[in-house]
Amino acid sequence: MIRVLVVDDQPVVRAGFAAIVDAEPDLSVVGTAADGSQALDLAARTAPDVVLMDVRMPGMDGLTATARLTAEPAGPRVLVLTTFDLDAYVFQALRAGASGFLLKDAQPEELLTAIRVVSAGEGLLAPTVTRRLIDAFATGTLAPPTEPAELSDLTLREREVFTRLAAGLTNAEIGAQLGVATGTVKAHVNALLAKLGVRDRVQATILAYDMGLARPRPR
């Protein structure tokens, strides 16, 4: 059972998301919150696996709450849901530690799939968000920060896996390119995520672009 916490300042939206989620046999809503502060309190008491997080809320906003939640070693994964398809929100949410970003006009099936994907440790972005995110890196809109010291801890093989992961390849595709088994690739992925201090493949991809280890392909 995947435990879900729904956070949104609009009661009707909260109730709607909760009803969609609770109708699934493998999903359970453990609580709903109207702002970031309530979300932190409920998360501490209910230990959700996934938090559906709105961005713009009174009091503590969703970005601040996301950063607080994901800073915990055993914290939940956060799937940001918003009406506002703005680059600033996307970039800030991902760097705050969110594992996914989805617009509120997504179909119920897309929302349910996103929850399961994020809960499984993967990352998920709305298609329009993905395109603009790549464009931002290509045009230099996002300035690369100083390379973190953790990168020096990666082995040569882990760096090879890292760059291919950032290019969007699956474990099977990476294994085929490097001539190793898929299970071996998975082990390398888990190791590099731990060394870099990131939660999932989305966070690793953002870091790879930030550090200049990955570049968008020409259109």
N, C-alpha and C positions, 0 to 999 in steps of 0.2 A: 504494500500500500504506500503510495506517494502522498506525503503530508504537505498540504498547500496552505499558505497564508495569503489572503487577499488584502491589498492595501490601496485604497482610493478614497478621496475626500467626498465623492458623490455617492450617497446611499443607494441610489438605483443601480449605478454601475457596479458597486460592490456586490449587491444582491444578485445581479445578473451573472457576473463572473462566478460567484459562489455556486449558483444553481447549475451552471454549465459543468463546473468541475465536479461537484458532488454527485452528479448523475452518472458518472463513470465508475465502474466497479473497482478500478485500480487506483482511484484518486479520492482523497478525503480532505475537505476544508477544515482546518483545525482552528481557524479564527479569521476575523476581519478587522481591519484597522482603518481609521480615517486620516491618519497622518504618520509621519516618520517616527515620532516619539512613541505612539501607540504600537507601531510595528515592532520597535526594538523591545518593548515590554512584553508583547505577546510572543515574539520569537524566543525570548529567554524562557518563557513559561511553557510553550507548546512544542518547541524544537521542530519546526517545519523543515521539509527537505527542499522546498521551492517557495520563494516569495514572489508573488505577482505585484510589482511595484509601480505605482503611478509616479510621475515626475513632479508635476506642479501641485503642491498641496500647501495649505496654511501651516504655520509653525515650521517644524522640521520637514524639508522637502525630501523627495524620493532619492535624489543623488546623495545627499548627506547620509540618509538612512542606509542606502546601499553600501557606501564606504564603511560605515560602522559594522554592518552585518557581515560583510565579506572579510573584514579584518580579523574576525574570530577564527581560530584554527579549525574548529568544527562547525563553522557557520553555514547557513543555508546557501543555496544557489539562488541568484536573483534574476528574474525575467522582467525587464522593464516594459511596461505597456503604457503608451501615451497617444494622445490625439495629435500631438505636436511633432511633426516629422522634421525636426530642426537638427542640423549638423552639430550644433553646440551640445544639445542634449545627448545625441548619440555618442559623441566622443567622450563627454564627461561621464556618461553612464558606464561605458566600457572601461575607462580608466579607473572608475571607482570600484570596479570589480564585478560588474554585471556579466552574466553568462549569455545573455540574449537581449534582443531589442525587437519588439513587435508593436505594430500600430493597432489601436483599438478597433479599427474597422476590419481587422482580420476575421475570417470565418471561424466559427466555433471549432471546427476540425483542426484548423491551423493552430489555434490556441492550445488545444489538448495535445497535439503533436509536439508543440514547443515545450510544454511542461515536461513531457516524457523525455524529450531529447536533452533538455537542460539537467533534469534529474539524473540522467545516465552519465553525466559528466562531459557532455559535448556542449558546443556553443551554437547559437542560432541567431541569425539576423534577417530582418525583412529584406527582400530582394532589392528594393529601392535604396535601402540603407547601405547595403553591401556595395552597390555601384558607386555611390557618392563617397563612401569611405575610401575606396580605392583611388578615386579621382583626387581626393584630398591629399593622399600620400604622393600621388604622381605630380601634383602641382606644387607641392611643398607647403600646403596650407598648415600641415601639422609639422612643427619644427622638431627635429630629432633631439632627444635629450642626451645627456652623457651616457655612454655605454656602461651598463651596470657591471659591477665586479663579478656578479654571479656568472656572467658569460664565460669567464675564464675557467670556470669549473666544468664546463661541457667538454666531453671528449670530441675528437674529430668526427666520429660516427654520429654522435648526438647532434653536432652542428649540421651535418648533412641531412639528418632527419628533420631538424628544426626548420631549415630553409625550405624543404619540400612540403612540410606541414603547412608553412605559411603560404605556399603557393596553392593550397587547397587540395593537395593529393590525399587520398585515403591511405590507411595503413597498408592495404594490399598493393596499391600503386607505388607507394614508397618502397615496399619490399621488392617489387619487380624491378624498379630502377637500380636498387642497391644490391640486388642479388641475395637477399636474405629473407627468412620466413616472416610471415605477417606477425606471428607471436613475438618474434625478436624485435620487430619495429614497435609493437605495442609496449614492450619493456623499455625501449629507448625513449618513447614518448613519455611514459610515466616518470622515468628518471629525469628527463630534461624539465618537465613541468615542476617537479619537486625542487630541482636545483635553481630554477629561475624564479621560484616563488609565485607561480601563476596557477590559477585554478583549473583551466581547461584550454582547449585548442584555440578558442576565440582570443583569450587573453595572450596566449603565446604568439598568435598571428599579429596582434597589435604591437607586441613588443618587438617582433622581428622586423616589421616595417619601421618602427620608431628607430631602431638601431641601424637601419640601412642594410640589413641582411636579406631583405626581400624587396623586390620592385614590381610594380604592376606591369602586366604584359601590354604591349602596344595594342590599341584598338584595331 
